[in-house]
Amino acid sequence: MILQLRFLNVCLLIYKFSIEIEVFMCESYISLSVEYLHQK
C-alpha cells in the first residue's frame, strides 16, 4: 500500500513537471511567434 502511494506521488510529480514544461514551451512558442509577426 505504501509502495503504491509512493508510486502515485512520483507519477503526480512527473505529471506536474511535464505540464509545467509544456506550458513553458507554449509560452515560448507564442512569444516567438509574436516577435516574428512584429518583425514582418
MARLO-999662 format. One line per 3 residues: number of its first residue (from 1); their letters; for each residue x, y, z of N, C-alpha, C. Coordinates in Angstrom, 1 decimal. Each point is the difference from the previous one (the first is absolute). Layout:
N
NUM) a) X Y Z X Y Z X Y Z; ...
// end
This chain:
40
1) mil) 0.8 -1.2 0.0 -0.8 1.2 0.0 0.9 1.3 0.0; 1.0 0.0 0.9 0.9 1.2 0.0 0.7 0.1 -1.3; 0.4 -1.1 -0.6 0.7 0.0 -1.2 -0.9 0.6 -1.1
4) qlr) -1.2 -0.4 0.0 -1.0 0.6 -1.0 -0.1 1.5 0.1; -0.1 0.4 1.3 -0.1 1.5 0.3 1.2 0.7 -0.5; 1.2 -0.6 0.2 1.2 0.7 -0.4 0.1 0.0 -1.5
7) fln) -0.4 -1.0 -0.7 -0.1 -0.1 -1.4 -0.9 1.1 -0.6; -1.2 0.1 0.7 -0.9 1.1 -0.4 0.6 1.4 0.1; 0.7 0.2 1.1 0.6 1.3 0.3 1.0 0.3 -1.1
10) vcl) 0.8 -1.0 -0.4 1.0 0.2 -1.1 -0.7 0.3 -1.3; -1.1 -0.7 -0.3 -0.8 0.2 -1.2 -0.5 1.4 0.0; -0.5 0.5 1.1 -0.6 1.3 0.1 1.1 1.1 -0.2
13) liy) 1.2 -0.3 0.6 1.1 1.0 -0.2 0.4 0.1 -1.4; 0.1 -1.2 -0.7 0.4 0.0 -1.4 -1.1 0.7 -0.8; -1.2 -0.3 0.3 -1.1 0.6 -0.7 0.0 1.5 0.1
16) kfs) 0.2 0.5 1.2 0.0 1.4 0.3 1.2 0.7 -0.8; 1.1 -0.7 0.1 1.3 0.5 -0.6 -0.2 0.1 -1.5; -0.6 -1.0 -0.6 -0.2 0.0 -1.5 -1.0 1.0 -0.4
19) iei) -1.0 0.3 0.8 -1.0 1.1 -0.3 0.7 1.3 0.0; 0.9 0.2 1.0 0.7 1.3 0.1 0.9 0.2 -1.2; 0.7 -1.1 -0.4 0.8 0.1 -1.2 -0.8 0.3 -1.3
22) evf) -1.1 -0.7 -0.1 -0.9 0.3 -1.2 -0.5 1.4 0.0; -0.4 0.5 1.2 -0.4 1.4 0.1 1.1 1.0 -0.4; 1.2 -0.3 0.5 1.2 0.8 -0.3 0.3 0.0 -1.5
25) mce) -0.1 -1.2 -0.6 0.2 -0.1 -1.4 -1.0 0.8 -0.8; -1.3 -0.1 0.4 -1.0 0.7 -0.7 0.2 1.5 0.2; 0.3 0.5 1.1 0.3 1.4 0.2 1.1 0.5 -0.8
28) syi) 1.1 -0.8 -0.1 1.2 0.3 -0.8 -0.4 0.1 -1.4; -0.8 -1.0 -0.5 -0.4 -0.1 -1.4 -0.9 1.3 -0.3; -0.9 0.3 0.9 -0.9 1.1 -0.3 0.8 1.3 -0.1
31) sls) 0.9 0.2 1.0 0.8 1.2 0.0 0.9 0.1 -1.2; 0.6 -1.1 -0.5 0.8 0.0 -1.2 -0.9 0.3 -1.2; -1.1 -0.5 -0.1 -0.9 0.2 -1.1 -0.4 1.5 0.0
34) vey) -0.3 0.6 1.2 -0.4 1.4 0.0 1.2 0.9 -0.4; 1.2 -0.4 0.4 1.2 0.8 -0.4 0.2 -0.1 -1.5; -0.2 -1.2 -0.5 0.1 -0.2 -1.5 -1.0 0.8 -0.8
37) lhq) -1.2 0.0 0.5 -1.0 0.8 -0.6 0.3 1.5 0.0; 0.5 0.4 1.1 0.3 1.5 0.1 1.1 0.4 -0.9; 0.9 -0.9 -0.3 1.2 0.3 -0.8 -0.4 0.1 -1.5
40) k) -1.1 -0.6 -0.4 -0.4 0.0 -1.4 -0.5 1.3 -0.5
// end
